[in-house]
Amino acid sequence: MKFATAIIIGAGQSGLAMSRHLTARSIDHVVFERGEVANSWLTERWDSLRLLTPNWQTRLPNHAYAGDDPHGFMTMAEVAGFLQRYARLSQAPIMSGTRVIRATQQDQGYEVLTTRGVWRCRKLVIASGACNIASIPSHSAGLPAKITSLTPLQYRNPGLLPDGGAMIVGASASGIQLARELQAAGRRVLLSVGDHVRMPRTYRGRDILWWMDAIGAMNMRYDAIDDIQRARHLPSLQLVGTPDHVTVDLNSLRKASVELVGRLVGLRDGKAQFSGSLANFCALADLKMNRLLASIDDWVTASGLDQHVPAPERFEPTMLEPETKLSLDLVSAGIGTVIWATGFRPDYSWLDVPVLDRKGRIRHDGGIVAAPGMYVMGLPFMRQRKSSFIDGAGDDAADLAAHLSQNLANAA
Ligand SMILES: Cc1cc2nc3c(=O)[nH]c(=O)nc-3n(C[C@H](O)[C@H](O)[C@H](O)COP(=O)(O)OP(=O)(O)OC[C@H]3O[C@@H](n4cnc5c(N)ncnc54)[C@H](O)[C@@H]3O)c2cc1C
C-alpha cells in the first residue's frame, strides 16, 4: 500500500489547478487519471465543438492563453494542448491510465483502490468532473426501438447518424449547437425547448462574457446568493464559440428552418408529446436577457464609459410560429435520431463514503465536503458562478488548497 498526503482524482483543469496549488504549498500528492490529461475534452466532446468561452478567458494559475487571437474560441485539440502544457509546466504528479474504483473512509483519511494498486491519503480531492453522465429524462424509455438514441457525450458528427431527421431535446449550449450543425448538414431538425438562458454573443461591441466578467457576474460568490440550489441547477448559457462570433438563438435557428416545439413531456406508442409552455419559456428567457443587458448598461454608465462603447441595443424578442406542435409521431415524421441534450451529472459510483444526498448529489459547502478532509472541485456555482468553467478552477483551487493546508497544520 502506498501513501500520499493528498490524492486528487481527475486531471482536467480542476485537478491540475489543485495540484498546482498543493505543489506551491509543498504538500505531497498524486493525481489519478483514468485516461490522460484532458480526457473529457479529448474523448467526450463532438468533433466541431469549440469552447464557448473566449481565449483570453482560458486561464489557470500561472498559465494563460498567449496566442494572437485572444477573442477566438479554442477547438478541442487546442484545449487539450493547453491543459497538457499546463500539466508539464507545473510538473503535476499524474498517474494516467489509473482509474479509481473505490474510495473508503479510514481512521486518519481515505483508502483509494485504483486499477494500479491501493493508496492511502489524509486528504481527498474529487476533481473527477461534473459532466460524466448525461442526464436523460425517464420517458426516453418510450422511444421506439428503430430510432437511435444518443447523448452529446456520444454524438460526434452528422455523418455518423442514421438517415432521417433528428429531434434534439433541450435548447441550452449543447442543444442549440447540435441543432445548428444538423440543420446545416441538411437534416430535418426538431428542437424541444424548455427552460433556457438566452444570450447574445456580442453586446455593445464586446463579447457577452467580457461584460459578465467586467460587471462581476462571473465572480459572484455562492454564499451571496439567496437560492443557491436553484442557481446551481440553471441551464447552461445559450452560447456558441465560432470564428465569426455569431449569435445562435431560437430566432436564428427558426430562420434556418429548425422546428421549435415545447418541452418534451411524454413519449408513448412512438408519439412525442410536447408541453404548451414554449411561449412562456421564451418570454421569460427574453426578460432575463434584457435584465442582464440593463445591468451591463448601468455598469457602463456608473463607470463613465458611455462615450467609449457603442450605444445600448435590444434584440428582437423570440419569435415563434403561431401554432407549435403538441405531439408528433416520430417514426412517420422520419425522425431517425433523438439526442438528449438535457444536461449532465457527475459519476460518484466509486465513492463509498456517505456524502451524497438522496438525489445523489455530493453535500458540500463551497467545495468542502461533509466528510473530514474531503474536497470537491468543478461543480456548477460551487464557490463562484464561474466554478464550472476553466476560468473558475484557479480561484477555487487556491481557496480549497488554503483550507486543506490549514487543516493539515491544525492536526499536526
Ligand atoms: C460540452 C461541454 C462544453 C463545455 N464548454 C466549456 C467552455 O466553452 N468553457 C468552459 O470554461 N467550460 C466549458 N465546459 C465546462 C467545463 O469546463 C468542462 O466540463 C470541463 O471538462 C470540466 O473540467 P474538470 O476538470 O472539472 O472535469 P473534467 O474535465 O471532466 O476532468 C475530470 C477528469 O477525471 C477523470 N476521472 C473521472 N472519474 C475518474 C475515476 N474514477 N478515476 C480516475 N479518473 C477519473 C476523467 O477522465 C477526467 O479527465 C463545457 C462542458 C461540456 C460538457
PDBQT file of the ligand as one rigid body, heavy atoms in Angstrom, charges set to zero:
ROOT
HETATM    1  C1  LIG A 501     -19.995  20.041 -23.948  1.00  0.00    +0.000 C 
HETATM    2  C2  LIG A 501     -19.306  20.903 -22.936  1.00  0.00    +0.000 A 
HETATM    3  C3  LIG A 501     -18.764  22.114 -23.338  1.00  0.00    +0.000 A 
HETATM    4  C4  LIG A 501     -18.127  22.926 -22.402  1.00  0.00    +0.000 A 
HETATM    5  N1  LIG A 501     -17.611  24.134 -22.826  1.00  0.00    +0.000 NA
HETATM    6  C5  LIG A 501     -16.970  24.915 -21.932  1.00  0.00    +0.000 A 
HETATM    7  C6  LIG A 501     -16.372  26.139 -22.361  1.00  0.00    +0.000 A 
HETATM    8  O1  LIG A 501     -16.503  26.556 -23.502  1.00  0.00    +0.000 OA
HETATM    9  N2  LIG A 501     -15.665  26.863 -21.441  1.00  0.00    +0.000 N 
HETATM   10  C7  LIG A 501     -15.517  26.460 -20.159  1.00  0.00    +0.000 A 
HETATM   11  O2  LIG A 501     -14.853  27.155 -19.384  1.00  0.00    +0.000 OA
HETATM   12  N3  LIG A 501     -16.124  25.324 -19.727  1.00  0.00    +0.000 NA
HETATM   13  C8  LIG A 501     -16.834  24.556 -20.577  1.00  0.00    +0.000 A 
HETATM   14  N4  LIG A 501     -17.406  23.376 -20.140  1.00  0.00    +0.000 N 
HETATM   15  C9  LIG A 501     -17.461  23.098 -18.686  1.00  0.00    +0.000 C 
HETATM   16  C10 LIG A 501     -16.170  22.537 -18.070  1.00  0.00    +0.000 C 
HETATM   17  O3  LIG A 501     -15.075  23.391 -18.334  1.00  0.00    +0.000 OA
HETATM   18  C11 LIG A 501     -15.864  21.141 -18.561  1.00  0.00    +0.000 C 
HETATM   19  O4  LIG A 501     -16.894  20.264 -18.177  1.00  0.00    +0.000 OA
HETATM   20  C12 LIG A 501     -14.532  20.601 -18.016  1.00  0.00    +0.000 C 
HETATM   21  O5  LIG A 501     -14.247  19.373 -18.631  1.00  0.00    +0.000 OA
HETATM   22  C13 LIG A 501     -14.560  20.441 -16.503  1.00  0.00    +0.000 C 
HETATM   23  O6  LIG A 501     -13.258  20.249 -16.039  1.00  0.00    +0.000 OA
HETATM   24  P1  LIG A 501     -12.970  19.359 -14.744  1.00  0.00    +0.000 P 
HETATM   25  O7  LIG A 501     -11.509  19.281 -14.582  1.00  0.00    +0.000 OA
HETATM   26  O8  LIG A 501     -13.776  19.863 -13.615  1.00  0.00    +0.000 OA
HETATM   27  O9  LIG A 501     -13.573  17.949 -15.144  1.00  0.00    +0.000 OA
HETATM   28  P2  LIG A 501     -13.157  17.001 -16.356  1.00  0.00    +0.000 P 
HETATM   29  O10 LIG A 501     -12.550  17.766 -17.459  1.00  0.00    +0.000 OA
HETATM   30  O11 LIG A 501     -14.325  16.147 -16.646  1.00  0.00    +0.000 OA
HETATM   31  O12 LIG A 501     -11.980  16.150 -15.720  1.00  0.00    +0.000 OA
HETATM   32  C14 LIG A 501     -12.234  15.104 -14.837  1.00  0.00    +0.000 C 
HETATM   33  C15 LIG A 501     -11.198  14.031 -15.080  1.00  0.00    +0.000 C 
HETATM   34  O13 LIG A 501     -11.391  12.998 -14.124  1.00  0.00    +0.000 OA
HETATM   35  C16 LIG A 501     -11.181  11.761 -14.742  1.00  0.00    +0.000 C 
HETATM   36  N5  LIG A 501     -11.913  10.748 -13.958  1.00  0.00    +0.000 N 
HETATM   37  C17 LIG A 501     -13.249  10.655 -13.757  1.00  0.00    +0.000 A 
HETATM   38  N6  LIG A 501     -13.545   9.612 -12.978  1.00  0.00    +0.000 NA
HETATM   39  C18 LIG A 501     -12.367   9.029 -12.661  1.00  0.00    +0.000 A 
HETATM   40  C19 LIG A 501     -12.008   7.888 -11.882  1.00  0.00    +0.000 A 
HETATM   41  N7  LIG A 501     -12.933   7.134 -11.260  1.00  0.00    +0.000 N 
HETATM   42  N8  LIG A 501     -10.689   7.577 -11.765  1.00  0.00    +0.000 NA
HETATM   43  C20 LIG A 501      -9.730   8.329 -12.367  1.00  0.00    +0.000 A 
HETATM   44  N9  LIG A 501     -10.031   9.396 -13.133  1.00  0.00    +0.000 NA
HETATM   45  C21 LIG A 501     -11.320   9.746 -13.273  1.00  0.00    +0.000 A 
HETATM   46  C22 LIG A 501     -11.715  11.950 -16.141  1.00  0.00    +0.000 C 
HETATM   47  O14 LIG A 501     -11.151  11.030 -17.054  1.00  0.00    +0.000 OA
HETATM   48  C23 LIG A 501     -11.336  13.392 -16.441  1.00  0.00    +0.000 C 
HETATM   49  O15 LIG A 501     -10.112  13.518 -17.115  1.00  0.00    +0.000 OA
HETATM   50  C24 LIG A 501     -18.039  22.535 -21.040  1.00  0.00    +0.000 A 
HETATM   51  C25 LIG A 501     -18.583  21.303 -20.665  1.00  0.00    +0.000 A 
HETATM   52  C26 LIG A 501     -19.195  20.495 -21.600  1.00  0.00    +0.000 A 
HETATM   53  C27 LIG A 501     -19.788  19.178 -21.147  1.00  0.00    +0.000 C 
ENDROOT
TORSDOF 0
